[in-house]
Amino acid sequence: MNNKNRRLDNMNGKGEEKRINRRKFFRTGAQTGLLIGLGGIATLAARKAGSNEYVWQLDPTKCTQCGRCATSCIKTPSAVKCVHVYAMCGYCDLCGGYFLPDTKTLNTGAENQLCPTKAIKRTFIEDPFFEYTIDEEVCIGCGKCVKGCGAFGNGSLQLQVRQDRCDNCNECSIARNCPSDAYSRIPVDQPYLLKGFGQKNLDIK
């Protein structure tokens, strides 16, 4: 039976409530970690930008995952990274952003993974849920996982310019080569654009 489509019909009463609460706990903790991380980076971006009031960012609703974020950036690896919006994630066993489309065995074997640098880590939570985290030191911003997640999942994997890594060039080489015109300058105090959330200050007090 496909684990992705497996329902929790066999759970009831306190047992079901306990499992759901555990899942909410992991989701809330992961989401909070993302928001705090982006909030801290927003502060660093503001300091780094200095007199500049705007920073470069890409709009995930326009992004086509063409791969140029990985190859056009002046930084190596690119300042563009995959960001996981946990609030949108289904914690799928069969994750379209993690596994190759023709994968037969759902395990962490290198031959099954879509990411060319193995930047996504898969962690078991409880049957049938798994958590996926991004190792930004390894991520090159190619967008393959983002495309897979958008095609077969909820679109919780999104590309963003990480402001602590970006040099905030006057003329962004990625923006110049972006075929979908997804790049623009946005206020430094709101430096991230997440699909489903819009432009917000993600700093948590």
C-alpha positions in Angstrom: 0.0 0.0 0.0 1.3 3.4 -0.9 2.4 5.1 2.3 1.7 8.5 0.8 -1.9 7.7 0.5 -2.1 5.8 3.8 -4.8 7.2 6.0 -4.9 7.2 9.8 -8.2 5.3 9.9 -6.8 2.7 12.4 -6.1 5.4 15.0 -8.8 6.5 17.5 -9.4 8.0 20.9 -6.4 9.1 22.9 -3.9 7.3 20.7 -4.9 9.4 17.7 -4.8 12.6 19.7 -1.4 11.8 21.0 0.0 11.1 17.5 -1.6 14.3 16.0 -0.2 16.3 18.9 3.3 14.9 18.3 3.1 15.8 14.7 2.0 19.4 15.6 4.9 19.6 18.0 7.4 18.7 15.4 5.8 21.0 12.8 5.6 24.0 15.2 9.2 23.5 16.4 10.5 23.3 12.8 8.5 26.3 11.6 9.6 28.4 14.6 13.2 27.5 13.8 12.8 28.6 10.2 11.2 31.9 11.2 13.8 32.6 13.9 16.6 31.8 11.5 15.2 34.1 8.8 14.5 36.8 11.3 18.1 36.8 12.5 19.3 36.8 9.0 17.0 39.8 8.2 18.8 41.7 11.0 22.2 40.8 9.6 21.0 41.8 6.1 20.0 45.2 7.4 23.4 45.7 9.0 25.3 44.4 6.0 23.3 46.6 3.5 24.2 49.7 5.5 22.9 52.7 3.6 21.2 50.5 1.0 17.5 50.3 1.7 16.8 47.4 -0.6 18.1 43.9 -1.2 17.7 41.4 -4.1 15.1 38.6 -3.7 13.2 36.2 -6.0 9.5 35.7 -6.1 8.8 32.0 -5.8 5.4 32.5 -7.6 7.4 33.5 -10.8 10.3 31.1 -10.4 10.5 28.3 -13.0 13.4 26.4 -11.4 15.5 26.8 -14.5 18.8 26.2 -12.7 20.4 29.6 -13.4 20.3 30.6 -9.7 23.0 28.0 -9.2 25.2 29.0 -12.2 24.7 32.8 -12.6 25.5 33.9 -9.0 29.0 35.4 -8.5 29.2 33.4 -5.3 30.3 29.8 -5.2 28.1 28.1 -4.2 25.3 30.4 -5.0 23.7 32.7 -2.4 20.4 31.3 -3.4 19.3 28.4 -1.3 16.3 26.1 -0.9 14.1 27.2 2.1 11.6 24.8 3.6 8.3 26.4 4.6 7.2 23.8 7.2 3.8 25.2 7.6 3.0 24.1 4.1 4.7 20.6 4.3 2.8 17.4 4.3 5.7 15.5 5.9 5.2 12.9 3.2 6.8 9.5 3.1 7.1 9.8 -0.7 8.5 13.3 -1.0 8.6 14.7 -4.6 11.4 17.1 -3.5 13.6 14.3 -2.0 13.1 11.2 -4.2 13.8 10.8 -7.9 10.5 10.4 -9.9 11.2 6.7 -10.7 12.3 5.7 -7.2 11.1 2.2 -6.3 12.5 2.0 -2.7 11.8 4.8 -0.3 15.1 5.0 1.6 18.0 7.4 1.9 20.2 5.6 -0.6 22.1 8.0 -2.8 20.7 6.4 -5.9 17.2 7.4 -4.8 17.8 11.1 -4.1 16.9 13.9 -6.4 19.3 16.5 -5.0 22.6 16.3 -6.8 24.6 17.3 -3.6 22.5 15.4 -1.1 21.6 18.7 0.7 18.2 17.4 2.0 18.2 15.3 5.2 15.3 12.9 5.8 14.3 12.2 9.4 11.6 9.7 10.6 9.1 11.2 12.9 6.4 8.5 13.2 4.7 6.3 10.7 4.1 7.5 8.0 5.6 11.0 8.6 9.1 12.2 7.7 10.8 15.6 8.2 13.0 17.1 5.6 15.7 19.7 6.4 18.1 21.6 4.2 21.8 21.7 4.7 22.6 25.1 3.3 26.3 24.5 3.3 25.8 21.9 0.6 22.8 23.3 -1.2 23.8 25.0 -4.6 20.4 26.5 -5.3 19.7 24.4 -8.5 16.0 24.2 -7.7 15.5 20.5 -8.6 13.9 19.8 -5.2 11.7 22.8 -5.5 10.4 21.6 -8.9 9.7 18.1 -7.6 7.9 19.4 -4.5 5.8 21.7 -6.6 4.9 19.0 -9.1 4.1 16.2 -6.6 3.7 17.9 -3.2 2.5 21.1 -1.5 5.2 23.4 -2.7 6.8 23.8 0.7 10.3 23.8 -0.8 11.1 27.3 -2.2 14.2 29.1 -3.5 15.3 32.3 -1.7 18.3 34.6 -1.7 19.9 34.1 1.7 20.8 37.6 2.7 23.6 36.6 5.0 25.4 35.0 1.9 24.4 37.6 -0.7 26.8 40.5 -1.6 23.8 42.6 -2.6 25.4 43.7 -5.9 24.2 46.8 -7.6 23.4 44.7 -10.6 22.6 41.1 -9.7 23.9 38.6 -12.3 21.2 36.1 -11.5 18.5 38.8 -12.0 20.0 39.7 -15.3 19.9 36.1 -16.5 16.5 35.1 -15.0 14.1 34.1 -17.8 11.0 34.6 -15.8 11.9 38.0 -14.4 11.5 36.7 -10.9 14.1 39.0 -9.2 13.4 42.4 -7.8 14.6 44.7 -5.1 12.6 44.7 -1.8 13.0 46.5 1.5 15.9 45.3 3.6 13.7 45.0 6.7 11.5 42.5 4.9 14.0 40.6 2.9 12.2 37.3 2.1 9.3 36.4 -0.1 7.6 33.1 0.7 4.8 31.6 -1.4 1.8 31.5 0.8 3.1 34.2 3.1 4.0 37.1 0.9 6.5 39.8 1.9 6.7 39.8 5.6 9.1 40.6 8.4 9.8 37.1 9.8 11.5 38.3 12.9 9.9 36.7 16.0 9.9 38.7 19.2 
